[in-house]
Amino acid sequence: MPSYSFKLNGENVHVDAPADMPLLWVLRDLLGVTGPKYGCGVGVCRACTCHVNGNAVQVCMLTAADVVGKKVTTIEGLASQDGLHPVQQAWLDEDVAQCGFCQPGQIMQAAALLNSKRNPSDADIDQIVNVCRCGTYCRIRKAIKSAASKM
Amino acid sequence: MRPPTIKGKVKSYDASAALQMPGVVAVTELPSGVAVTAKTFDQALKAKSAVHVTWASGTVDGVSDADIDARLTAAIPPMTPAPPLTQRVDATFEFAFVNHAPMEVGSAVADVQAGSAEVWVASKSPTGAQSAVADAVGLSVDEVTLHVVRGGGSFGRRIYYEPAVEAALVSQAIKRPVKLMWTRNDDMRHGRVRPRSHHQLRAVHAAGDVLTYEHRMSCVELDLGSGTGQALIDAGYVNPTIGTAFFSLSQSCPYNFGVVTETLNEVSYDMPTAAWRSVYSAQARTAEEILVDELAKSLGTDPVAMRRKFLKTTDSRAVLDKVATEGNWGRSMSSGTAQGVALHAEYRSIAACLVEIDCRGDKPRVTKAVMALDVGRQVNPSGLRAQAMGSLIDGISTVLLVGNHLDDGAFREGSYSDFSYARQADAPLACDVYLIGGTGKPGGVGELCVPAAAGAVANAYARATGKKPRTFPINF
C-alpha cells in the first residue's frame, strides 16, 4: 500500500492508504479527523470542505496523492494558539449553527473566501454553494460580513 | 447494495469477487438489500459495486407520478355546488414528493452478542428503535441497550430507524460491532419522503362575506406509525387511516370563513413516507394561504386587509400587522418583483411571513423576508428566530426549487446535484424575525413557520408574475 506525507493541521503526517481512497476517508477513517463530513461523496454538498494551501477544496474529490507535500487544514486546525479564527468567533456571535453537520464545511468555505477577498460582496457570498439543510444561510451571510469587518 | 426500485428484494447474489477485495470483512443479506462490511467506508463502497445481485421487483414498479396523480384526483370527492347569487373561487394544487434529505445520512452503530445488544443511534423515537432492534435480532426489549446520540437535522426522517435495525442484523450475522452508513444515493432513492398530494379548494362568497370554505386533500398515505402516530394509535384513532385522524386534529382554519370543511383522503402505496417538517400543514395550509390571496382578489381586497378582516383572533391580527408594518407592505415595487404574505397558526403559536421576490432573472429569488411569531413564553429567542429562518428556507425550497420525481417505481433524484435544495444564492439577503406577545404557555415553533413561509413565497411569485401557481415546486 502506498505511503503519503503531507502537513495536516500544522503537523507532518505519514499515512499508508489505497491510492484511490478519497482524502475524505483517509482523514476520517485512517487519521481519525472527523471534522470534514460525508454528505454526498461527489463534491456537491460540500460538507467536507477543507483547505489545501489555504484554498477551499472538497476532500471527497481528492486523494492523498493530490496533497503530498502540501498543507491540509481541516476545521480542527483553523483556530490558532491565540484563539478562534475570526470566522469561528463570528459564527458563535451570530449563533449560526443549528444541527451543525454542514458547519465545518461552511466555516472553511467562508474562511477561504475571506482569504481571497477581504470584504466580499453579497454576490461573492452567493457563490458559496455549500448545502445547509437547516437553512442557516441568512446568519452565515451576517457572520461572514461580521468576520470581514474584524479581520 | 440497495435495489433499483423502491422496496425491491434480493433474489440471489454473488459476493465472491467482493469478498476478495481489500479490507472486506463480510457480505450480509438483509431484508433491504446486501450489506458490505469493510475496514473503511471507502473499501465497503468499492466492494459494494462488485457484489452482483439479482433483484426481485419492488412494491411500486410500473408506478410513476402520473399514475399516482390519477388516483389522487379520483380520491377527491365532488365539491359542494355554490348556491345561486354567490361567487366562488376554485383552485387545485399539487405538491411533489420531497425527500427529507438530511445532510447526515442514515447511520447507526450496533454490537449484538448472545443475549444482549447495544446500539448507538440518533433517534427521535428511541423506544421504537429499541423495540424494532429487539424484534429483528430475537431479543427482549430489556436486553437491548440503546444510546441516543446527537444527530444531524433530519426534519422528520429520524422518527424512523432503519439503519439501527440494519446495523444490528449485520452485527448479529458477523458477530462483530458494526458502524452502518447509508450512501447519499441510498438516502435519496430509498429514504422516506413527504407524500405527493393534491388539493381542491373552493370558497364561496356573497356581499363581501365568505359563506363556505372547502378544502379536499388527497395524498399518498403518510406512514405515521412511529412517534405521534403511535400515540394516536394507542389513543384509539385508527379509522380510516392514522393520517386522517392526525389531519383532523391538526387542521384548523384561522379565518372566519363561514362553514369550513377540510378533509383528507389517503391513497395507499407500499412506499417509504414519513412526516416532513409541518406534516400535512406544509402543503394543506400553504394551499389555503394561496387561496386566501385569490379570494382577496375576487373580493377586490388587498391580501393583508383581507386577512385582517377575516382572522379569528386579535393575536393573529397582531402578528400579521407586525410583518405588514416592518416589511413596509404595499410599497411600490418594480415590474417583475413583488411582495407576498401568509399566516399560519398551529402548536399554540402564530407565525406570519412577508417576502419580496424578484422574478426578472433566470429563476425567482426571494430577496427579503420579514417574519413575526407569537409563540407564547419565549425561552430561547435566538433559537426561535433560527427555527423561523430555517423554515423560510424550507418554504423557498419546496415552493420554488425542490422535489422528487417517481419514475417507474424509483425516485429520479440521487444527490444534491439534482435535488436542488436552496443554496446561499436562493436565500434572501436580509431576513428579520420579530418575536411578539411573549406571555402564556410556550407554544411550538420547530414546524410552525413552513406554511407561512411557503404561502408567502407562492403569493409573492403570483403577484410578481401574474401567474397562478398550481404545482409545486414551480421549477420541477
Boltz contact constraints between the chains, C-beta under 6 A:
constraints:
  - contact:
      token1: [A, 21]
      token2: [B, 42]
      max_distance: 6.0
  - contact:
      token1: [A, 25]
      token2: [B, 40]
      max_distance: 6.0
  - contact:
      token1: [A, 25]
      token2: [B, 41]
      max_distance: 6.0
  - contact:
      token1: [A, 25]
      token2: [B, 42]
      max_distance: 6.0
  - contact:
      token1: [A, 29]
      token2: [B, 40]
      max_distance: 6.0
  - contact:
      token1: [A, 39]
      token2: [B, 103]
      max_distance: 6.0
  - contact:
      token1: [A, 40]
      token2: [B, 184]
      max_distance: 6.0
  - contact:
      token1: [A, 40]
      token2: [B, 415]
      max_distance: 6.0
  - contact:
      token1: [A, 40]
      token2: [B, 416]
      max_distance: 6.0
  - contact:
      token1: [A, 42]
      token2: [B, 415]
      max_distance: 6.0
  - contact:
      token1: [A, 44]
      token2: [B, 415]
      max_distance: 6.0
  - contact:
      token1: [A, 44]
      token2: [B, 416]
      max_distance: 6.0
  - contact:
      token1: [A, 44]
      token2: [B, 417]
      max_distance: 6.0
  - contact:
      token1: [A, 45]
      token2: [B, 416]
      max_distance: 6.0
  - contact:
      token1: [A, 47]
      token2: [B, 103]
      max_distance: 6.0
  - contact:
      token1: [A, 95]
      token2: [B, 382]
      max_distance: 6.0
  - contact:
      token1: [A, 98]
      token2: [B, 386]
      max_distance: 6.0
  - contact:
      token1: [A, 99]
      token2: [B, 152]
      max_distance: 6.0
  - contact:
      token1: [A, 99]
      token2: [B, 153]
      max_distance: 6.0
  - contact:
      token1: [A, 101]
      token2: [B, 103]
      max_distance: 6.0
  - contact:
      token1: [A, 101]
      token2: [B, 104]
      max_distance: 6.0
  - contact:
      token1: [A, 101]
      token2: [B, 152]
      max_distance: 6.0
  - contact:
      token1: [A, 102]
      token2: [B, 103]
      max_distance: 6.0
  - contact:
      token1: [A, 122]
      token2: [B, 429]
      max_distance: 6.0
  - contact:
      token1: [A, 126]
      token2: [B, 424]
      max_distance: 6.0
  - contact:
      token1: [A, 126]
      token2: [B, 425]
      max_distance: 6.0
  - contact:
      token1: [A, 128]
      token2: [B, 424]
      max_distance: 6.0
  - contact:
      token1: [A, 129]
      token2: [B, 423]
      max_distance: 6.0
  - contact:
      token1: [A, 131]
      token2: [B, 416]
      max_distance: 6.0
  - contact:
      token1: [A, 133]
      token2: [B, 103]
      max_distance: 6.0
  - contact:
      token1: [A, 133]
      token2: [B, 153]
      max_distance: 6.0
  - contact:
      token1: [A, 134]
      token2: [B, 153]
      max_distance: 6.0
  - contact:
      token1: [A, 134]
      token2: [B, 390]
      max_distance: 6.0
  - contact:
      token1: [A, 135]
      token2: [B, 390]
      max_distance: 6.0
  - contact:
      token1: [A, 135]
      token2: [B, 393]
      max_distance: 6.0
  - contact:
      token1: [A, 137]
      token2: [B, 424]
      max_distance: 6.0
  - contact:
      token1: [A, 137]
      token2: [B, 427]
      max_distance: 6.0
  - contact:
      token1: [A, 138]
      token2: [B, 389]
      max_distance: 6.0
  - contact:
      token1: [A, 138]
      token2: [B, 427]
      max_distance: 6.0
  - contact:
      token1: [A, 138]
      token2: [B, 431]
      max_distance: 6.0
